[in-house]
Amino acid sequence: MSRLPSGTIAFLFTDIEGSTRLWDQNPKAMQAAIEQHNTLLVEAIESHGGHVFKIIGDEFQAAFTQPLHAVEAALAAQRALVAEDWGDVGEIKVRMGIHVGPGEVVSDDYAVSHTLNRVARVSAAGHGGQILLSSVAADLVRGLLPERVDLRDMGEHHFKGLSQPEHVYQILAPELPQDFPALKSLGIGALESTAPPAFLEEGATQPVRPLFVGRERQLIWLEEGLQLVLDPPPPLERRGSAIFITGEAGMGKSSLLQAFADRAAQAIPELLVIWGSGNALIGGGDAYHPFRQALGMLSGDLDQPWLSGTITTEQARRLWDAVPLFGQAISEGDQLLPSALVDSRGLLARVSETDSSESGWGLRLSQMVWRSESQPPEVSKDSLHQGCEAVLRSLSEKHPLLLLLDDLQWADNASLNLLFHLGRNLSDSRVLIVGAYRPIEVTLGRESARHPLERVVSELRRISDDLELDLEQTGSIEDRAFVDNLLDSEPNAFGEGFRIALFAHTQGQPLFTVEMLRFLKEQGVLHQDENGTWRASTELVWDALPQRVEGVIEARIDRLDDQQREILAAAAVEGDQFTALVVARVLDIDQRRLLRNLSRELGRGHQLVQEHSLIKIGKHKLSRYRFAHTLFQQYLYNDLSQNERQTLHAGIAEALESIYSDQTEEITVELARHYSEAGEDEKALPYLIHSGDQARAVYAHQEAIQSYQKA
């Protein structure tokens, strides 16, 4: 009969960290060291009532009837290992893990089970000298630990092969090491796995991207700017590393940025393209919002920009392959970039499958993450700016980098300060920053003061006179060429008379031209013949058509039924990007029916919204959508009465709180805005204060002041 205990068992697993390397370096000395190691572990385990049931190389597996005895054995073993003289081998470090669960004895061993799998994962997550406990083991020994021995909460972690996460704790004892690198798991909190994203799946298809026509002169100007970065002239003639595209809403700034990125990426195989964007509703109060988006792409957070069509599949693949290089660049800095810029836990999870342990940078990155979480460093604005500059510079030595920043008129002050620093200091690197903004918004200022972007552009102009591309100054010849190119993107029989009339009516303004053509098609004034060729009706009367973009938008919205208009109104209150589940809860309608409406009627039918991304928050999978153009969202929002807006803001805030539950820190700025706009000051207050605290922690002082003043 087996001597091993059965029933509920406390399992202790151990193994030597870096044993393969130690054997390679000194095999003779390692043989003696292993014998010493085995003697010390057997003595510690058996003296505390444990049973060693398996030894595989340097790995020990032991069973105890009492969880506290397993902890005491692990402590005794670690103390003995620290005190031992290991001679030529150097220090032997052993990681240990403890978990409690059912154990079935089979022939002097335990049957393979979920319990053994879990303790193996917990043990493997640690580092030499570290003792880790599962949540079950920690609960059973809490309050019974020896004097001066305590538990450190390491958070909830996901492990490869386990469907459920594990809350992990570390044993702390004064005579043993206490600080270690971050645990080697698939991630903490909501991050579930390091599985390649959707764009790497076989047969993955990307949504159809908008048609782009014309703008050849502007594309050449941008390409020349990139070429100056890749092949710079003598230093005295050097151009700055930032250029800007200006133009009002609907002029095609975003489309031009995307077309430039696509052409550049096709021409330069090693080029990396990253994007960030200001946000009309929350950008001014959310510190470093555009840069967090852009650096998130370098960290491997790519599903959303790929699903939305911001980047191509090939661009996404390049960024995914470069994630380890980004991690290495961060590890070479003096301190970790703050969470306001980089999700370091997510980055660690995405490089967890990369064998970087021998190179050293992976360990350094893990140590930086651990130190920043256990003892958050004081980060000055200058050190943050310099750290971001150093990381981008280091990465650009291997891959030229194109950083695209859209809607800068809405960017927060902290982001604009960082933009100024990078634009001034990266001119000797292979980084080109291209920003786009609406000049009228900048001219109007911000909160009764000069707009901060105006100062940034003015200062950077000292480096380079050839800094801006104004889409308002394209000239009538180019504007007419745009109209012709757009018409000729499909087979047509449009005569010169129709082309002249369309240009006279729209002046070649891109959004207005596109919307006018769509309006004419929907009205049946333009139709396709049996060969698929577009033709114009002979009864076309231009004077009967809307005279401005607002009129075209109004005509499109008026064709919606009451429920569709109600759906879009609620969506517009959440923002340019909105969440289907939030809208469903606010309007109390079935989410599946709502999704069908958004994807079919409002999406493919009316072409007012687009699928954007799918994210997971807790138990919820959230389908995210965006308006096809910000002008649609602005029109719908402005069309609501003050009472309607307040009611919807309150409903959206409550829905977001419920969905995000204990993860509301991720949407602090949004909740502060929605409750403020709803007039619910008591509910807005804690979020405003927390938003200010978040901004102050990363020296975004103006954003912090704004939040505190509102509070």
KENUTI-689193 format. One record per residue: residue in one letter; x, y, z of N, C-alpha, C in turn. Coordinates in steps of 0.05 Angstrom, whole numbers, plus 5000, padded with zeros to 4 digits. Example, Ala and Ser with C-alpha at 12.3 -4.5 7.8 and 13.67 -1.06 7.14 Angstrom:
<sites>
a526448865156524649105156526449345156/s525749555142527349795143525850015157/
</sites>
This chain:
<sites>
m501749765000500050005000501850255000/s501150454985502750694982502850845008/r505250965013505551135037504651415031/l503951485006503251754999500451825010/p500052065020497352145029495552185006/s492952145010490952194989488852385000/g487052464983484952654990485752934982/t485453125001486253394995489253435003/i490853504984493853504987494953774982/a496953854997498554094992501054004976/f501254094951503454014934505554234933/l508054154935510354334933512054244909/f512354424889514054374866516454564867/t518854464861521254634860522954564836/d524554754827526554694807528654914807/i531054854797533255044797533055224774/e533355484779533255684757535855674741/g535655664715538055674697539855434700/s538755194706540454964710541854874684/t540654904661541954834636544454994632/r544355244637546655424634548855344654/l548055274679550055194699551454934692/w549954744681551154494672553154544649/d552454724631554254774608556754914618/q556555094637558855244646560855074663/n559854904679561654754697560354484705/p560454284686559054034691560053874716/k562653874721563753724744562753844770/a563054114773562154244797559154224801/m557654224778554754204780553853934790/q555353724784554653454794554553454824/a556653564836556853584865554653764877/a554153984862552154184872549354054872/i548753894852546153764851545753574874/e547853424881547753244904547253404930/q548653634933548053804956545153904956/h544354004933541554104930539553884938/n539853644928537953424934537953364964/t540253354976540353295005538853505021/l539353765015538053985029535053975026/l534053925002531153924997529853685010/v531053445008529853215021529653255051/e531753365063531753405092529553605100/a529353825085527354035092524553925088/i524053775068521353665062520553455083/e522353265087521653035105521453125134/s523153325142523053415170520453565176/h518953645156516353785160514053605151/g514453345151512253165145511553125116/g513253205098512653185070513752925058/h512752865034513552615020514452694992/v516952644985517952684958516952454941/f515252514921514252294905515352284877/k516852494869518052494842520352684841/i522552594829524852774823525552734793/i525352954778525952954750528253154745/g530753054742532953234740533353384765/d533053654764533253814788530553904799/e528453784788525753854797524753664818/f523753774840522553614862519553654863/q518153434868515253444872514653304899/a513353454917512853344944509953394952/a508953224971506253234980506153265010/f504253425021503853465049500953445056/t500353355080497553355089496653625099/q498553795107497854065117499154275100/p497654475090498854695075501054845090/l500654885116502655035131505354885132/h505254615133507754455133509254495106/a507754515084509054565058510454835058/v509155035069510355305071512855295088/e512755165111515055145129517354995116/a516754785101518854635087520154805066/a518554965051519655135030521455345043/l520555465065522255665079524855545089/a524655305101527155175111529055115088/a527955025065529654955042530955205031/q529455425029530655675018532855785037/r532355765063534455855082536955685079/a536655425076538955245074540455305047/l538955355026540255405000541855665001/v540755865014542156125016544656095032/a544555945053546855915071549055735060/e548455565040550355375030552555505013/d554955395015557255474998557255304973/w556755424949556455264925558955254908/g561155354919563755324905563755454878/d564955304859565455404832562855454816/v560755324824558155354809557055634813/g557655754836556256004842553655944857/e551956144860549556104876547455934861/i546355744876544155584865541555714875/k539855784856537255914862534955734854/v533155684872530955494867528255644870/r526555604850523855724851521955504862/m519955594876518155404890515255494887/g513355304884510555364882508955174899/i506755274911505055104929502155144921/h500754924919497854934912496554704927/v493954744934492454534949490154444932/g489854174930487554064915487453764918/p485553634905485253344908487653204894/g488452984907490652824896489952524896/e490052394874489452114872492051954869/v492551774888494951614888494751384869/v496751354852496851124833499751024832/s500250794845502850664844505150854853/d504950944878507051114889507451374873/d505351464861505451714847502651834847/y502352074837499652194836498852214807/a496352144802495252154775495352434764/v495852464739495852724726493152854730/s493153104739490553234745490753534742/h488453664744488353954743489954074766/t489953944789491454044812494454054806/l495553834795498353824789499154024767/n497354054747497854244726498054524737/r496254584756496254864767498654914784/v499454734801501854784818504354804801/a504454654779506754674760506854954748/r504555064740504455324728505255544748/v504255514773504855714793507855714799/s509055474802511855444808513555564785/a512855504760514455594737514255894733/a512256024744511956314741513956464758/g515156334777516956474796519856484786/h521556594804524356624798525956494821/g528556444816530256314836530156454862/g529556314884529456424911526656514919/q524656484900521956584905520156354912/i518256394931516256194939513456314932/l512056174915509356274906507156084916/l504956194923502556044932500156104914/s498555904909495955954896494156084916/s491856184907489956314925488856124946/v488355864938487355674957489455624979/a491955584972494055544992494355785010/a494256024998494556265014492356295034/d489856245026487556265044487856075068/l488955835063489155635084491355685104/v493455845096495655895115495556175126/r493856345115493756625124492856625154/g494356765170493756775199495256555215/l496456365201497956145215500956165210/l501856355194504656375186506456435210/p508956345209510856405231511256705234/e512256785256512757065262514557195241/r513857435232515457595213515257475184/v513557275180513157165153510357275144/d510357365119507857495110507357415080/l505057505070504257445042504257715027/r505157705002504957934984503157854961/d501058024957499157974935500458044908/m500657844891501857874864499857914842/g497257914849495157964830494257704816/e492157734800490957504785492357474759/h493357234753494957174729493656964712/h494156974687493356774668495756604660/f495356344659497556154653496755984628/k498755924613498355764589497255494596/g495155414582493855154586491755154607/l491455364622489355374644487155574635/s484755474636482555644627481855864647/q482255814673481656004693484156134704/p484156394711486456524722487056434750/e489356494760490156434788491056674802/h490056724826490956944842493456844858/v495656974853498256874864499257054887/y500456924907501657054930504556964933/q506157144943509057084949509457084978/i511056884988511856875016514157075020/l513857235041515857435049517057355076/a519657325077521157265101523557455103/p524157575126526257775127529057685119/e529657425124532357325118532657225089/l530457245074530557145046530057385026/p530957355001530457564981527457614978/q526657864974523857924972523058044945/d524958174931524258314906525258154882/f523458094864524057934840522858064815/p523657984791522358074767519458004767/a517958114748515158044744514857744739/l512557634748512057354744511857284715/k512657044708512656954680510056814674/s508056984670505356884663504557004636/l502156944627501157054602500057334606/g500057424631499157694636497557714661/i497157964670495658014695492958144688/g490958104704488458234700486958124676/a486058304658484358224636485758094613/l488358124612489858014589489857714592/e488957574571488557284574490657114561/s491857194539493757014526495557174508/t497657044499499457164479498957044452/a496656934447496056824421496157034400/p497256974377497457184356494757304350/p494657564343492157704339490757614313/a488357724309486657634287487957654260/f489557864255490657904229492657684221/l493657524240495557314234494157044229/e491557034233490056784229489856734199/e489956474193489756394165487056464154/g487056604131484556674118483256924130/a484657064148483457304160483157524138/t480757644138480257854118479758124133/q480858334120480658604132478258744120/p476858914135474659064124475659234100/v473759284081474459444057475159724066/r477359824056478260094063477060294043/p476660544053475460754035477160804010/l475860873988477160943963478661203967/f481061213956482661463956483461533927/v482961783919483561873892484962143894/g486562203873487762463871489962513891/r490562773896492562863916495362763909/e495962743884498662643877500862833886/r500363093882502463293890502963283920/q500763253935501063243964502462993973/l501862773960503262523967506262543961/i506962663939509762703932511162873953/w509863093962510963263983511563104008/l509662944016510062774040512262574036/e512362454013514462254007517262384007/e517462633998519962773999520762824028/g518862884045519462924073520462674086/l519362444079520262194090523062124080/q523562194054526162134043528362294056/l527762544065529662704079530462584106/v528562434118529062304143530862054138/l530261904117531761664111534561724100/d534761944084537262014071537762314075/p538462394100538462674106540762834092/p540263094088542363264076544363334098/p546463504092548363584113546863714136/p548063694160546663794184545664074183/l547164254170546264534170543764574154/e543164384136540764404120538564214129/r538964094152537163884161534363994167/r532363844158529563914164528763774190/g526763894203525863774228524463514224/s523863374245522763104243519663104244/a518463344243515563364244514563544222/i512463464208511063624188508063604193/f506563794182503663804188502063834163/i499563714164497563744144495263894156/t494364114143492164274154489864274134/g487564314145485064324129482664284146/e480464394139478064374155476664104151/a474564054166473163804166472263734137/g472863474130472063384104473963434081/m476363554087478263604066479963364059/g479663144074481162894068483862864081/k484262994104486862974118487362684126/s485462554138485862274147486262084124/s484762124102485161954078487861994066/l488862244066491462294055493662164072/l493362174099495262044117495361744111/q493061624108492961334104494161264077/a493561414056494661354030497661384030/f498661594044501561634046502861394061/a501561314083502661084098502760834081/d500660784065500660544049502760554027/r503060774014505160793993507960774005/a508360904027510960894040511660614049/a509760474061510260204071510860014048/q509460054025510059884001512759933990/a513660183991516260253980518660183998/i518060184025520260144044519559894061/p520559664055519759414068520159414099/e522159564109522659554138521259774153/l519659944139518360174153516160074172/l516060194196513860144215512060394215/v509460344214507460564214505760544239/i505660754255503960764279502161014278/w499860994291497861204291497061284319/g496361534322494961634346493061854337/s491061914354489062114346488062264370/g487562524367486162674387483262594388/n481962644410479162574413477562824421/a475462884405473963124409472663144436/l471962914448470462914473472162874497/i474262704496475762644520478762704517/g479662764492482462794487483763004504/g482463234508483663454523484163384553/g482663194564483063134592484362864597/d485162724576486362464578489262484570/a491062494590493862554585495162354566/y496462444545498062284526496262094510/h493762154506491961974492492961894465/p493762074447494761994420497261824422/f499061894440501561744442501161464455/r499161444473498561184484497560994462/q495961104443495060944421497360854403/a499061044396501360984378503260784391/l504060834416505960654429504660384435/g502060384438500560134442500859954417/m500960074394501359914369504159794369/l506159944379508859824381508959604402/s507159614421507059414442505559164433/g504359174409502958944399499958954401/d498859194410495959224412494959314385/l494459114368494059174339491259094328/d489758934343487258844332485359074325/q485159274342483359494337484159664313/p486659754311487359904286487159744261/w487559474263487359304239484359274232/l482659214252479859174246478559424235/s479459654244478259904235479359994208/g481359844198482559914172484560134173/t485460214197487460424199490060334187/i490860084192493259974181492659724165/t494359654146493959424129494859174144/t494258944133495158694145498158674145/e499458764124502358754123503658944143/q502459184147503459364167503159254195/a500959114200500458994226502458774231/r503058604211505058394214507758504221/r508558714208511258834214511358924243/l509259064252509159154279509258924299/w507758714293507758484311510558354313/d511958334291514658224291516558404306/a516058664307517858854320517358894350/v515258764361514658794389517058734407/p518458514403520858464420522958684418/l523258804395525159024392524259264408/f521659314409520659534425521159484455/g520659234464521159154491524059194498/q525859114480528659134484529459434486/a528359604469528959884470528160014497/i525859924507524960034533526859934555/s527659684554529459574575532159714576/e532959834554535559974553535460244566/g533060344573532860604586533460604615/d533660844627534260874655531860784672/q529360824662527060744677524760674658/l522860534668520560444651518860684643/l517960684617516160894609513560854626/p512361074635510061054653507660934639/s505760834655503360714644501660904627/a502061174631500661364614501461344585/l503861214580504761184553504760894543/v505460704561505860424552504560234572/d503060044562501959824579504159614581/s505859644601508259474604507459184610/r505259144624504358874630503458734604/g501958884587501158764562503558704544/l505558884544507958844529509458594538/l509658554565511058324575509558064567/a506858074568505357834560505757764531/r506057974514506357914485509057814478/v511057874495513757774488514457524506/s512457424521512957194539513856944524/e512956924498513756684482516456714470/t517656954471520257004460522456924479/d524356764470526556674487528556894490/s528057074509529857304513531357284539/s531057064553532357034579535357044578/e536456924557539356914555540557184546/s538957344531539957604521540157814543/g538657784564538857974586536758184586/w535858274562533958504562531158424573/g530358164568527758084578527658094609/l529858004621529958014651529958304660/r531458474647531558754655528758884653/l527358814631524658924628522858824650/s522958574656521358464678521958594704/q524558644710525358774735524259064736/m524359194713523359474712520359484718/v518959294706516059284711515459224740/w516959034751516458964779517059204798/r519359334793520059564810517959784808/s517059834784515160054780512459994793/e511759744796509259664808509459664839/s511759564848512059544878512859814890/q514459974875515360234885515260424861/p512860544855512660714832514660944833/p516260984812518361184812517161464808/e518661664817517961944811518762004783/v516862074766517462124738517062414732/s519162554724518962834717518062854688/k517063084680516263124652518663094634/d520963204642523363184625524262894621/s524262744643525162464641523162304624/l520562364625518662224609519162284579/h519562544573520062624545522662494535/q524762504551527262394543527162084540/g525661954557525361664556523861584530/c521761734523520261674499522061724474/e523461934475525362004453527461774449/a528561684472530661484470529561214459/v527161144467525960894457525460904427/l524261124418523661154389526261164373/r528261304384530861324370532161044367/s532060894390533360634389531860444370/l529260454370527760284351528260354322/s528460624317528760714290531460634278/e533460564295535960474284535660204269/k533660054276533059794263530859824243/h528859994249526560034231525960324229/p526060454205525060724203522160734212/l521360954225518860974238517261214228/l514661164221512861364212510661394233/l510661614248508661664269506661864259/l504161774256501961944245500062024268/l499662284271497962384293495762554280/d493262444282490962574269489462744290/d487962934280486163104297487663224321/l489963344315491563464337490263704349/q488263814336486764044349485463954375/w484963694378483663594402485663454421/a488163454415490063314432490463464458/d491063314480491463434506494163584506/n494363764525496763934527499263764531/a499163564548501463394553502463264527/s500663174510501463054485502763254467/l501763494466502863704449505663784459/n506063784485508763834496510663614488/l509763364489511463144481511963154451/l509963234435510363264406512463474400/f512463694415514463904410517263794417/h517563654439520163544446521163354424/l519463174415520262974395520863104369/g519163294361519663434335522263584335/r523063684358525563844360528063674363/n527763434375530063284383530563024367/l528662944350529062704334529862754306/s530763004300531463074272533862914262/d535462804280537762644271537262344272/s534662264273533961984274532261914249/r531561664246529861574224526961564233/v526061784245523261804254521962044240/l519762014227518262234216515562244229/i514862474240512262524253510562694234/v508262604227506462754210503862804226/g503263054231500863124246498863254228/a496263224234494163354219492263494238/y491263734230489463874248487764074232/r485664174245483864374233484864644242/p485664824224486865074233484765264246/i482265244239480265424251480065364281/e480065104288479865024316482265134332/v484565134320486965234333486865544336/t485865674315485665964316483766054338/l481665904342479665984363480765954391/g483065814394484265784420483065564437/r483965544462482865334480482465464507/e479965454516479265554543480265844547/s479466014527480066304528483066364528/a484666184518487566224517488466134490/r491066194484492266114459492365804458/h491665694435491765404432494665304434/p495265104450497965014453499264914428/l497564804409498664714384499864944367/e498765174370499765404355502665464363/r503265444389506065484398507865274387/v506965024388508564794378509364834349/v507364894332507864934304509665174299/s509265384314510865624311513765574318/e514265434340516965374348518365174329/l516864974320518164784301518664914274/r517265124267517765264242520465384241/r521665434264524365544265526365344254/i525765084257527564874247527164844217/s524764864208524164824179521965004170/d522465154148520365324137518265154122/d519264934110517564764094516164564112/l514364664129513364504151510464414147/e508864574132505964524131505064484102/l503064304100501664254075498764334079/d497864554066495164654070493364554048/l491464374056489664264036487664464025/e487364694039485564894029486765044006/q489365024002490765173980491564983957/t489764793951490464603929490164723902/g488464923898488065043872485864913856/s484565063839482164973825482864733806/i485264733794485964523776486064253791/e487364253814487464003830484763923841/d483164123849480464063859478763933837/r478964043813477463923791478463643784/a481163603786482263343781481263143802/f480863233827479763043847476962953839/v475263143830472563073822472662863799/d474362923779474562733756475562463765/n477562453781478662193791476562043806/l475062183823472962043839470861923820/l469962083801467961983782468961743766/d471461763758472661553741473661303756/s473161303782473961063798472060833792/e469760883778467860683770467160733740/p466360523726465460573698463160773696/n463360973679461361183678461161303650/a458961433645458561583620457861873626/f459161983646458662263654459962443634/g458462623623459562813604460863053618/e462063233602463463463613461463653627/g459063663617457063843630456563763659/f456163503662455663403690458063453708/r460463403698462863443713463163733722/i462763913703462964203709460964283730/a458464183727456364253746456964143774/l457963893776458563773802460863933815/f462864003799465064163811464164433820/a462464563804461464823812459864813838/h458464583842456764553865458364483890/t460564343887462064243911464764373914/q465764503893468464633893470664423898/g470064173893472063963897472663893926/q471063993945471463923973470863623976/p472863463985472563173984470063063997/l469563124023467263014036464663104022/f464463354016462063454003461663313976/t463763273960463563143934462562853937/v463762713956463062433961460162413970/e459362583989456662573999454662663978/m455362853961453562933940453062713920/l455162563913454762343895453062123907/r453462063933451861863946448961953947/f448462213952445762323953444462293926/l445862353904444762333877444062043870/k445761853879445261573874442761473889/e442561563914440261473930437661593920/q437861833908435461953897434661843870/g436461673859435961553832436661743809/v437861973816438662153795441062043779/l442761893793444861733781444161443782/h444561303761443761013760445660863743/q445760593747447460423731445760283710/d446860263685445460123664446059823666/e445159673646445459383648448359293647/n450159463638453059393637454559493661/g453159603681454459703705455659973702/t454960123681456060393677454160603689/w455360783704453760993717453061213696/r450561303698449561513680447961713696/a447761953686446262173700443562203686/s441462253702438862303691438762563676/t437262573654436962823639435263023654/e433862933675432163113690433463233715/l436163203716437563303739437363613741/v436463703764436163993769437864053794/w440164183790442064233812440964413833/d439264603826438264793846436564663867/a435464423861433764283880435264123901/l437964123898439663963916440664123939/p441463993962442564133985444964303977/q445164533990447364713982449864683999/r449764544022452064524039452264234049/v454564164060454963904072452863844093/e452164044109450164004130447563914118/g446964034095444463954082444463674072/v446763584062446963304053446663114077/i448063184099447863014122445063004133/e443763234134441063254144439163074127/a439563084101437962924083438362624088/r440762544094441362264100440062174126/i440362344146439162274173436162264172/d434962444156432062454155430862194142/r432462044128431461794116431361564135/l432461604160432461384179429661364193/d428961124201426561094217427061194245/d424961204262425161314289427161164306/q427060894305428860734322431760774313/q432260774287435060814277436161084286/r434461284285435361554293435861554323/e434161414338434561404367437161254374/i437761044359440260894364442661074359/l442661214336444961384330445261624348/a442961724358443161954377444561864402/a443761624413445061524437448061474432/a448561364408451361304401452961564400/a451761774388453162024385453862154412/v452262104433452862204459455262064472/e455461804466457861664476460361764463/g460161824437462561944423462761854395/d464961934382465561854354465761554352/q466861434373466861134376464861064398/f463360854394461360784414461160484417/t459760394438459660114445456760014442/a456459794427453759694422452259624448/l453659484467452359404492451459644508/v452959864508452260104522449660224510/v449660244484447260354470444760174476/a445159914475442959724480441859764508/r443559794528442659834555441260094559/v442360304548441160574551438360584539/l438060454516435460464502433760224509/d434760044525433259804533432259644509/i434159574491433459414468435259174467/d434458974452435958724450438658774435/q440858694447443458744435443758614408/r442758364405443058224380441658374357/r439258464363437758624342439258884336/l440359004357441859254353444259204335/l445758994340448158924324447358884295/r445158744291444258694264443658964250/n442359144265441659404253444159574247/l446059574266448559724262450059614238/s450359354236452059234215450659254188/r448059204187446659194161445559464153/e443359544166441959784156443660034159/l444660084184446160334189448960324178/g450060074175452760044165452860014135/r452259774125452359724097450259874081/g447859914093445760054080446160354078/h445960494100446160784100449060884101/q450960704108453860764109454361004128/l453060994151453461204171455361114193/v455660844197457460744218459060514207/q461260454221463060234213463760064237/e464159804233465159634255468059724261/h468659734286471259844294473059634308/s472059504328473659304343471959134361/l473158934372471858754392473758734415/i472958824439474658814463473258654484/k474758554503473658394525474158544552/i472058594566472258714593470758534612/g472358404630471158214648469757994632/k467157954638465657734624464357834598/h464658094592463358214569465158224545/k464158154521465458204496464058444483/l465458664480464258914472464858964442/s462658994427462959064399463059364397/r465259474386465559754383465159844354/y463760074351463260184325464260474325/r464460584301465160864298463460994276/f462961254278461561394256463361414232/a462161394208463661404183465161674181/h464061884193465462134194464562284219/t466462434230465762584255463462774251/l463162874227460963064222458262934227/f457962674221455462544227454862544257/q456962474272456662474302456062744312/q457362954302456963224312454163324305/y453163254281450463334273448363214292/l448562954296446662814314446762924342/y449162974352449363074380448163354382/n448863524363447863804364444763814360/d443663614348440763614343439163544368/l440463444389439063374413438563614431/s436363614446435863824465437663784490/q437963994506439663974530438663754549/n436063724552434963514570435563234558/e435263204532435862944519438762874523/r440563074520443363014523443962924552/q442963074571443563004599442562724607/t440162664597439062394603440762174591/l441562214566443262014553446061994565/h447262224572449862214586449662054612/a447562104627447261954653446961654648/g445261584628444861304622447461164612/i448961304596451461194586453461154609/a453661344626455561324649454761084666/e452261044672451360824689451860554675/a451460544649451960304634454860234634/l456560434629459460384629460460294657/e459460414678460260334705459460044710/s457159964701456259684705457859494689/i458459564664459959374647462859344656/y464159574662466959564670467359484699/s465359504715465359404743467859494758/d469659304765472059384780474359474762/q473859524736475859614718475259904709/t473760054724472960324716475360514714/e477660444726479960614723480760654694/e480160464677480760484649479160694635/i476860774646475060964633474461204651/t476361274669475861484688475061744674/v476561814653476062064639473262064627/e472561844614469861824602467661854623/l467961714645465861734666465662014677/a467962144681467962424691466362604672/r466862564646465562734626462562674625/h461762424624458862354622457362454646/y458362404670456862494694456862794696/s459062934688459063224688456963334668/e456963224644454963314624452163254632/a451763044648449062974658448163144681/g450063314692449363484714449363334741/e450463094742450462934766453262974780/d453463204794456063284804457263094825/e455562974842456562794863457862554850/k456662454829457762214816460262284799/a460262534789462562614773465062664790/l464562754815466762854832469062654835/p468562404844470862224848472362164822/y470962154799472262094774473962334765/l472962584770474562814763477062834780/i476862774806479162774823481162564815/h480162324809481962104801483262164774/s481762284756482862364730485062564734/g484662754753486762954759489262824771/d488762624789491062484801492662334780/q491262204761492562054740494362244723/a493262474717494762674700497162784716/r496662844741498862964758501162764761/a500462504762502562304766504562294744/v503662384720505562374697506162664688/y505962854706506663134701505163264678/a502663174674500863304655499263514672/h500663724680499663904700497164054690/q497064134665494764284655492264114655/e492563864647490263674648489363624677/a491363604695490663564723489063804734/i490064044727488764294737485864304726/q485564234701482864244689480964064704/s481863814710480163624724479563724753/y481563824767481163924794479364164795/q479664344775477864574774474964494770/k474564294752471864194747470764064773/a472463924787471663794812470864004832/
</sites>
